[in-house]
Amino acid sequence: MAPCCPRLLLLLFTAQQSLQTPRLLLFLIDGFRHDYLDDVSQLPGFRQLLESGVKVDYMTPDFPTLSYPNYYSLMTGNIRFTRCLGTNNMDSEHVK
């Protein structure tokens, strides 16, 4: 019975790892122009992210092109008109 125990533990450990929820880390950088990444030699952290991560080459922003409403659209999938966010102010009367 003893040789079976390590195999059982390995099986349980593997099953537990496969049940973990995958995680996503999303960087939303405000005011970062598209051509800032053309020369990443001065930005080693960004170079590593570009080499091992995923980069969006193009996206159509929600209208108006304000940061907070667009971040909210990216996170929820809702367009601006369904959530009443038309400003960059998180303390808007519509949000309360």
C-alpha positions in Angstrom: 0.0 0.0 0.0 2.9 2.4 0.6 4.0 2.7 -3.0 0.5 3.8 -4.0 0.5 6.8 -1.6 3.0 9.0 -3.5 1.1 8.4 -6.8 -2.2 9.3 -5.1 -0.6 12.5 -3.7 0.8 13.4 -7.1 -2.7 12.8 -8.7 -4.4 15.0 -6.1 -1.8 17.7 -6.4 -2.1 17.7 -10.2 -5.9 17.8 -10.0 -5.8 20.7 -7.6 -3.6 22.7 -9.9 -5.8 22.2 -12.9 -8.8 23.5 -11.0 -7.2 26.9 -10.4 -8.8 29.8 -12.2 -6.6 31.3 -14.9 -5.7 34.9 -14.1 -5.4 37.9 -16.4 -3.4 41.0 -15.7 -4.4 44.0 -17.9 -2.4 47.2 -18.2 -4.4 50.3 -19.1 -2.0 53.2 -19.6 -3.5 56.6 -19.9 -1.8 59.1 -22.3 0.6 56.5 -23.7 1.0 57.2 -27.4 1.1 54.3 -29.9 4.6 55.2 -31.1 6.2 55.2 -27.6 6.8 51.5 -28.0 8.7 51.9 -31.3 12.0 52.2 -29.5 11.7 49.9 -26.4 15.5 49.9 -25.9 15.0 52.6 -23.2 12.1 50.7 -21.6 13.4 47.2 -20.6 10.2 46.5 -18.6 8.0 47.1 -21.6 10.3 45.1 -23.8 9.9 42.1 -21.6 6.1 42.5 -21.6 6.0 42.8 -25.3 8.1 39.7 -25.8 6.2 37.5 -23.4 2.8 39.0 -23.3 0.0 40.0 -25.7 -0.3 43.4 -27.3 -3.3 44.9 -29.1 -2.4 46.5 -32.4 -5.7 48.4 -32.9 -8.9 49.1 -31.0 -11.9 51.3 -31.5 -12.6 53.4 -28.4 -16.0 54.0 -27.0 -17.3 57.5 -27.7 -16.3 59.9 -26.2 -12.7 59.0 -26.0 -12.3 59.5 -22.3 -10.2 57.2 -20.1 -12.7 56.1 -17.4 -15.7 55.2 -19.7 -13.4 53.3 -22.0 -11.8 51.4 -19.1 -15.3 50.5 -17.8 -16.3 49.3 -21.3 -13.2 47.1 -21.5 -13.9 45.5 -18.1 -17.6 45.0 -18.5 -18.3 44.8 -22.2 -21.0 47.4 -21.8 -21.1 50.5 -24.0 -21.3 53.9 -22.5 -25.0 54.4 -23.1 -26.0 51.4 -21.0 -24.1 52.6 -17.9 -24.6 56.4 -18.0 -20.9 57.2 -17.9 -20.1 60.1 -20.1 -17.4 61.8 -18.1 -13.9 61.1 -16.9 -15.1 61.8 -13.3 -15.6 58.8 -11.2 -17.7 60.8 -8.7 -20.3 61.7 -11.3 -23.9 62.1 -10.2 -24.8 59.3 -12.7 -22.4 56.9 -11.0 -23.7 57.3 -7.4 
